[in-house]
Amino acid sequence: NHTIALIQSNVPVQKKKLNGTVGFHFLPNQVHRKSIKKGFQFSIMIVGESGLGKSTLINTLFNAPIAPTRESPKEATNTDSSKAVEINSFTSDIEENGVKLKLTVIDTPGFGDFINNAEAHKPILRSIEERYEHYLEQESRVARKNMVDSRIHACIYFIAPTGHSLKQLDVVFMKELGAKVNLIPVIAKSDLLTDAETKAFKERILEDIKANHIQIYYPAVHDNDDPETVQEIKEIASRIPFAVIGSNQTYEHPPGSGKHIRGRKYPWGLIQVDNEAHCDFIKLRQMLIRSHMEELKEQTLEVLYENHRSQKLVEGFGSPTKNPAKFEEEKRAHETKMAKMESEMKLMFQQKILAEEKKLKQAEEGMYARHREMKNQLEQQRLDLEERKKRLLGGNSASSFNNRGGTPTQKKVVGVAAAG
Ligand code: GDP
């Protein structure tokens, strides 16, 4: 197949005109119908300190009570952050205009809530990698039906609205996780910052991201995108990191109008979740749900997972370039093992030859012994015959010869010859 692919890749592709309708222009509809029937699946992880509004934002995004909110954040009791971070996931089946979505939300309570948070990213990284491993393991099975895919398609990282810069905790997490998952940084509870503070904070965050070589998800512009789509993508990208507001409450706005609006109410007015002048919630939702859900999935499966998979394969085979010292050590151990096996095989071979030689010698000795015995028997027969000949020539009668029952001496000779 590989050869065929190589040959075919050299064949120039020619554009041909159809003479009439064939019907494969329905292909996108077929795929679409199948997806509609099967439903879509999306897994999203939320990470950030307790009380930053992670659950509220998920519920605001999907307009449903998907994640339980904690009105009062948990107190830190454990000082070992690597053990205290939990990974909880909830799956919901949601439907909009006949389109089904199986949404899995992976919450990470405990992240950043401890006195020492140096290891807080580790259980999350492990969880993401274990999901890749689980898929990889299923892929390498002979029977690959009913594979369970728990890979995470996007990770929303909540930055506390301090207005200063990224904390060490944020930098470590984003640096470690950016290459493993589609990382979407958001400024949590942005209603607590003024517009000017939000703008300056965003700039600082982007500087920190660049300075620390942190990889985050940016919606990509493709060659075949129309100008309108390109503009839309640029607008979304320009809002990163998204300053968000979450709220499960609606208020009548303006009062007495009968119009209910999601937001957070302050003595000076209503901050609206769905108002682009108030926050970036709309743009985040557009990217995550409306325009880039499929691309986030593709990026996960085709880039992030593939990177993980090829890395695992290289580690499996051992690479001389990645860790030369380890490679040399493994090579030496392998050579010692092979030399030991070779000497063991030589010894075994020699022992077998000796045993065979002994057997042959025994057989040879047996043959000689039989040969000697036969020779002795023949000599004895010869002597007997000589003796009888002498007796016959010495005056015995012919009748007495017949009376002895035929030719016994002859018989005996035949018998010996047959035995030989
Ligand atoms: P989690 O622990 O990160 O999941 O946080 P929750 O979603 O449980 O929210 C914790 C508290 O913050 C609750 O009292 C929410 O009402 C409040 N909250 C959530 N989102 C926002 C927001 O955008 N702005 C403000 N000011 N408060 C919020």
Boltz pocket constraint, residues with backbone or C-beta under 6 A from the ligand:
constraints:
  - pocket:
      binder: B
      contacts: [[A, 48], [A, 49], [A, 50], [A, 51], [A, 52], [A, 53], [A, 54], [A, 55], [A, 56], [A, 57], [A, 68], [A, 69], [A, 70], [A, 71], [A, 72], [A, 73], [A, 188], [A, 189], [A, 190], [A, 191], [A, 192], [A, 244], [A, 245], [A, 246], [A, 247], [A, 264]]
      max_distance: 6.0
